[in-house]
């Protein structure tokens, strides 16, 4: 990372620590209480100093630093530690769980190499592929109308399918495309797996439409219909809320100010009349309809 080429870096918001290269966070998906090690390499160049007069008391703004603070606490003062050429710092035991850390930009370009012990039971490609396959086990043959036949209408099965639907959309597809096109200049390895996940997600959209058709079908006993609606309503409500949030995030002023190859993409996204999609992107009407069904009096 070269701070001189990144004028949009945000100021640290709580303690006046200066420009942040990486904002406050925990490292996630790690083995409990495992160590995290970070090697820092600052590129050597001509001797130069920042032209700005810095108000940062006790911190050289030309030097990279790592900052620590107690998690979700902005009253207790934070701590900054300088990172000189070749330094390595370690977060041991439960430090990563009890504290958040950030990286404060210095003047020279910097490379960092972070080493973690990953928790691999979730959050891996194999994991999400297996989850998608589990959801799609309930999808049968294509019907004459172009939909799909569902093998089971049991509420637990429907609920699980919609939860996996949300997981792949918001934890994988949208996270990937939010990075923009820049990472694919380094490697295109992820393009094929993400295309595979997106195809599975599309089949889940068809499956969701199949559930809605069953809910709307005349003659379905009220108790069975209400059980199906209850099973899927929370997931569809969350899906609508999260889609709205992701779309707003991608259209925000901060996102539009990024270089073109770093601007996030709102994907999957489609217009209301897209004939290739069985359901609208905006699920407001669908969620409202399902809530209304639950309010109908039992005959």
CORCORNOR-V835557 format. One record per pair of residues at least 12 apart in sequence whose ideal C-beta (glycine too) atoms are under 10 Angstrom apart, sorted by the first residue. I is the first residue (numbers start at 0). J is the second residue. If there is no record, write none. Layout:
I,J  I,J
//
This chain:
0,20  0,21  0,63  0,102  0,104  0,108  0,109  0,110  0,111  1,42  1,104  1,106  1,107  1,108  1,109  2,18  2,20  2,49  2,61  2,63  2,103  2,104  2,105  2,106  2,107  2,108  2,109  3,47  3,49  3,104  3,106  3,107  3,108  4,108  4,258  5,18  5,20  5,104  5,257  5,258  5,261  6,18  6,256  7,253  7,256  7,257  7,258  7,261  8,20  8,22  8,103  8,104  9,22  9,253  11,23  11,55  11,66  11,68  11,77  11,79  11,101  11,103  12,73  13,66  13,68  13,72  13,73  13,74  13,76  13,77  13,101  14,55  14,66  14,68  14,73  14,75  14,76  14,77  14,78  14,79  14,101  15,54  15,55  15,56  15,58  15,77  16,55  16,57  16,58  16,60  16,64  16,66  16,68  16,77  16,78  16,79  16,101  16,103  17,53  17,54  17,55  17,58  17,59  17,60  17,64  17,66  17,79  17,103  17,104  17,105  18,51  18,53  18,55  18,60  18,103  18,104  18,105  19,66  19,101  19,102  19,103  19,104  20,63  20,64  20,101  20,102  20,103  20,104  20,105  20,109  20,111  21,65  21,66  21,100  21,101  21,102  21,103  21,104  21,111  22,66  22,99  22,100  22,101  22,102  23,66  23,67  23,68  23,70  23,71  23,73  23,77  23,98  23,99  23,100  23,101  23,102  24,95  24,99  24,100  24,101  24,102  25,70  25,90  25,95  25,96  25,97  25,98  25,99  25,100  26,90  26,95  26,96  26,99  26,100  26,113  26,115  26,117  27,95  27,115  27,117  27,118  27,122  28,115  28,117  28,118  28,119  28,120  28,121  28,122  28,123  29,90  29,95  29,96  29,115  29,116  29,117  29,118  29,122  30,115  30,116  30,117  30,118  30,119  31,93  31,96  31,116  31,118  32,91  32,92  32,93  32,94  32,95  32,96  32,116  33,90  33,91  33,92  33,93  33,95  33,115  33,116  33,117  33,118  34,89  34,90  34,91  34,92  34,94  34,95  34,114  34,115  34,116  35,88  35,89  35,90  35,91  35,94  35,95  35,100  35,113  35,114  35,115  35,116  36,87  36,88  36,89  36,90  36,91  36,112  36,113  36,114  36,115  36,116  37,65  37,82  37,86  37,87  37,88  37,89  37,90  37,100  37,102  37,111  37,112  37,113  37,114  37,115  38,82  38,85  38,86  38,87  38,88  38,110  38,111  38,112  38,113  38,114  39,63  39,65  39,81  39,82  39,83  39,84  39,85  39,86  39,87  39,88  39,102  39,105  39,109  39,110  39,111  39,112  39,113  40,82  40,84  40,85  40,86  40,87  40,107  40,108  40,109  40,110  40,111  40,112  41,62  41,63  41,82  41,83  41,84  41,85  41,86  41,105  41,106  41,107  41,108  41,109  41,110  41,111  42,84  42,107  42,108  42,109  42,110  43,84  43,107  43,108  44,106  44,107  44,108  45,107  47,61  47,106  47,107  48,60  48,61  48,106  49,61  49,105  49,106  50,106  55,79  55,103  57,79  58,79  58,80  58,81  58,103  58,105  59,81  59,105  59,106  60,103  60,104  60,105  60,106  61,104  61,105  61,106  61,107  62,79  62,81  62,82  62,83  62,103  62,104  62,105  62,106  62,107  63,80  63,81  63,82  63,83  63,84  63,86  63,102  63,103  63,104  63,105  63,106  63,107  63,109  63,111  64,78  64,79  64,80  64,81  64,82  64,101  64,102  64,103  64,104  64,105  65,78  65,79  65,80  65,81  65,82  65,86  65,88  65,90  65,100  65,101  65,102  65,103  65,111  66,78  66,79  66,80  66,98  66,99  66,100  66,101  66,102  66,103  67,79  67,80  67,88  67,90  67,94  67,98  67,99  67,100  67,101  68,98  68,99  68,100  68,101  69,97  69,98  69,99  70,95  70,96  70,97  70,98  70,99  71,99  72,98  72,99  77,98  77,99  77,100  77,101  78,98  78,100  79,101  79,103  80,100  80,103  81,103  81,105  82,102  82,103  82,105  82,109  82,111  83,105  84,107  84,109  87,111  87,112  87,114  88,100  89,114  90,115  95,115  121,166  121,170  122,170  122,171  124,171  124,189  124,192  124,193  124,195  124,196  126,166  127,163  127,166  127,167  127,170  127,171  127,192  127,196  127,199  128,167  128,192  128,195  128,196  128,199  129,163  130,159  130,162  130,163  130,164  130,166  130,167  130,170  130,171  130,199  131,163  131,164  131,166  131,167  131,171  131,195  131,196  131,198  131,199  131,200  131,202  131,203  132,163  132,199  133,159  133,160  133,163  134,156  134,159  134,160  134,161  134,162  134,163  134,164  134,166  134,167  134,199  134,200  134,202  134,203  134,206  135,147  135,160  135,163  135,199  135,202  135,203  135,205  135,206  136,150  136,151  136,156  136,159  136,160  137,149  137,150  137,151  137,152  137,153  137,156  137,157  137,159  137,160  137,203  137,206  137,209  137,210  138,150  138,160  138,202  138,203  138,205  138,206  138,209  139,151  139,206  139,209  141,205  142,209  142,212  144,212  145,205  145,208  145,277  146,205  146,206  146,208  146,209  146,211  146,212  146,277  147,202  147,205  147,206  147,208  147,209  147,212  147,277  148,209  148,213  149,206  149,209  149,210  149,212  149,213  152,209  152,210  152,213  152,214  152,219  152,223  152,224  152,226  152,227  152,230  153,226  153,227  153,230  154,223  154,225  154,226  154,227  154,228  154,229  154,230  154,231  155,226  155,230  156,230  157,206  157,207  157,209  157,210  157,213  157,214  157,226  157,227  157,228  157,229  157,230  157,231  157,234  158,227  158,229  158,230  158,231  158,232  158,233  158,234  159,230  159,234  160,203  160,206  160,207  160,210  160,230  160,231  160,234  161,203  161,206  161,207  161,210  161,230  161,231  161,232  161,233  161,234  161,235  161,237  161,238  162,230  162,231  162,233  162,234  162,237  163,199  163,200  163,203  163,234  164,199  164,200  164,202  164,203  164,204  164,206  164,207  164,231  164,234  164,235  164,238  165,203  165,233  165,234  165,235  165,237  165,238  165,241  166,200  166,234  167,196  167,197  167,199  167,200  167,203  168,196  168,197  168,200  168,203  168,204  168,238  168,241  168,242  168,245  168,267  169,237  169,238  169,241  169,242  169,244  169,245  171,192  171,193  171,196  171,197  171,200  172,193  172,196  172,197  172,199  172,200  172,245  172,266  172,267  173,241  173,242  173,244  173,245  173,246  173,248  173,249  173,263  173,264  173,265  173,266  173,267  173,268  174,245  175,189  175,190  175,192  175,193  175,196  175,197  175,264  175,266  176,193  176,197  176,245  176,249  176,263  176,264  176,265  176,266  176,267  176,268  177,245  177,248  177,249  177,254  177,262  177,263  177,264  177,265  177,266  178,260  178,261  178,262  178,263  178,264  179,249  179,254  179,257  179,258  179,259  179,260  179,261  179,262  179,263  179,264  180,259  180,260  180,261  180,262  180,264  181,257  181,258  181,259  181,260  181,261  181,262  182,260  182,261  183,260  184,260  193,266  197,266  197,267  200,267  201,267  201,275  201,276  201,277  204,267  204,269  204,276  204,277  204,278  205,276  205,277  205,278  206,277  207,231  207,234  207,235  207,238  207,277  207,278  207,282  207,285  208,276  208,277  208,278  208,285  209,277  210,227  210,228  210,230  210,231  210,235  211,227  211,228  211,231  211,235  211,277  211,278  211,285  211,288  211,289  212,277  213,227  214,227  214,228  214,231  214,288  214,289  214,292  215,288  215,292  221,292  221,295  221,296  221,297  221,298  222,297  224,292  224,293  224,295  225,292  225,293  225,295  225,297  227,289  227,292  228,288  228,289  228,290  228,291  228,292  228,293  229,289  229,292  229,293  231,285  231,289  232,285  232,286  232,289  232,290  232,292  232,293  235,278  235,282  235,285  235,286  235,289  236,282  236,283  236,285  236,286  236,289  236,290  237,286  238,278  238,282  238,285  238,286  239,279  239,280  239,281  239,282  239,283  239,284  239,285  239,286  239,287  240,282  240,286  242,265  242,267  242,268  242,280  242,281  242,282  243,280  243,281  243,282  243,283  245,263  245,265  245,266  245,268  246,265  246,268  246,280  246,281  247,265  248,263  248,265  249,262  249,263  249,264  249,265  249,266  249,268  250,263  250,265  251,263  265,280  267,280  268,280
//
